[in-house]
Amino acid sequence: MDELPAEPPRPLELNDLSSASQAVDPLVAEMNQAIPEPEPVVAQTSNGIYTPSSEPGRLRSDRTARYSDQNYTNLVGDPYQCAIVVDAHTGEILVEDRAHALGYPASVTKLMTLLVCLEAIDRGEIALSDRVKITEEVWQVGGSQLYLDPRETDLTVEDMLYGIMVHSANDAARALSLHVAGSRVAFVERMNRRAQLIGMSATRYVSDHGLPPEDQTQPDISTPYDIALLALACLRHPETLTYTGTELIYLRGGDTMLATRNALAKRVDGYAGCDGLKTGYHKRGGFSLAATAERNGHRIVSVVLGSPDKDTRNAVSRRLLDRGFEALEARR
């Protein structure tokens, strides 16, 4: 990793940006237009997961929007940029450290991709058994991937969900967005609309997978508080943990092995009770992790954004989960 700067991150100046980055992204323009949005559906069972409202001392969904247009060179701290731990059953905030500070979540963004897809399934718009068309656009997506090929015709929505949550496959995220909404722009609009309804007051999505824009404009941006709200929304769908808790799975008739990127969810040297949720990394955002674990009937969620390296992220996530469970045990 590059050495961290001595001073806090500064907004990029205009002369820091390429001429391409100063052009208006068509996505931003289209996001400002009214796009018909399906009504969200309530998960068929909440699993006892808290639904935020306006209760003091708990995660709230009624906060005033505070979106930022500032484009930071990086949002990385030591040992992290910002963090939060919450009780998933009551919404109580157990630990917080700059929980409202901005971070670049990178592939943690795929939790929203998952949520939008699960709700589309619940509405009957798509099915897990649907075969997903692989287009040239999908094939060209970089970063972590399944190396999807336009000649493939047998991969299903369910395969793609395992792809994004176990392997963090960016091409699978794009394939899902096209399958659900017809275009990347329309799918990202759904993501932003859903974020608003959940109460993610500082979150703005520009991608379906979490990769930063090639023109160095602002990546997907959020806060630990907002991502905790998203995590609870995902956990209210019981099938979420089927995907996030899978350590190893084979696709393509056994030819492709996917192993979890979440060290805390592994059976060997993992964190006891951890079965999710999502890792993330890119250079400007550092290493991030939204995690969940269950012990003695208690489920908690931790969110860490902007660690300088993977080992630090994993270590502080373990400590924060420990502090969360200790806080709950102390109140029994």
C-alpha positions, 0 to 999 in steps of 0.5 A: 500500500502507498504510505498514508498522507500526513494531512487529512484527505483534501478535495481534488482540485480541478487541475488534479482531474483529467479533461475527461473527468470534467465532462458531465457523466451521463449517469449523473444527468440521468439520475436527476431525471424521474425514473419510474421506481418499483415500490420496495417490498417488505421481506417475507420474514424479518428474522427479528431484525430491527426496522429503523424508525425515529427512536433515539439511541438506535439506528434511525431512518428519518435523518436529513439528507447530507450528500457531498459532492467533494471528490477526495484523493483518498478516504483512508485512516489508521487503523480505519477511517470510521466505524460502527457496531449495532445490535441487529435485533434492537438497532441500538448503537453499541460502538461508534467512532466517527460513524457519520464520516464519509468513506468509499465503500468499494465492493461493500456497495454490492450489498445494495446490488444484492438487496435490489436483486432480492426485492426484484425476486420478491416482486416476481420481476426475475427468478433465481432460475433465470438464465442471465445473458452475458453481453459485451458490456459485461465481458468488458468489466474489470477487477475481480470477476468470473470472466464471463463470456458472451458465449455462456448461456447457462449461468443463472441469477442465483449463480450471479448472486453467489458470484457477487457475494462470495467472490465479489465478481464485478462482471456478475454485478453488471450482468445482474444490473442489466438483467434486472433493470435493462441498463446500468443507469437504471439499476444504479437509479434503483440503488439510490432510490432504495438508499433514500427509502432506507434512510441512507442520508449521505450515500450516493451510488455511481456504480453497480459493483463498487469500482471507482470511475476511470475518469477519477470522479467521485466513487460510490460514497457512504458512511458506516451509519448508512451501511449499517442501515443497509446491512439490516435491510439485507438481513431482513431477507433471510436468504442474504446469509445463504450467500454471504455465509458461503465459504466455498462454492463451485459454478459451471458444473464444478469448473469454477471454484469461488472462495469467500473474500471475508476471512472472518466468515471462514471456518478455520481462523475465522470469527466465531458466529460470523456469516457475512457480510461483504468486503471492499477495497480500492486504492482511494477507499482502502480496505473495508468490511461490513460484518455480522455475527451471531452468538447466544441468540444475539446478532450484531453488525459491524462496519469498518471503512477505510483501513490501510491494509487487509490485516488491519481491517480484519483485526479491528473488525474482530475487536469491534465485534468483541466489544459489541458482544461484550456490551450486550453481555454486560446488560444481561 
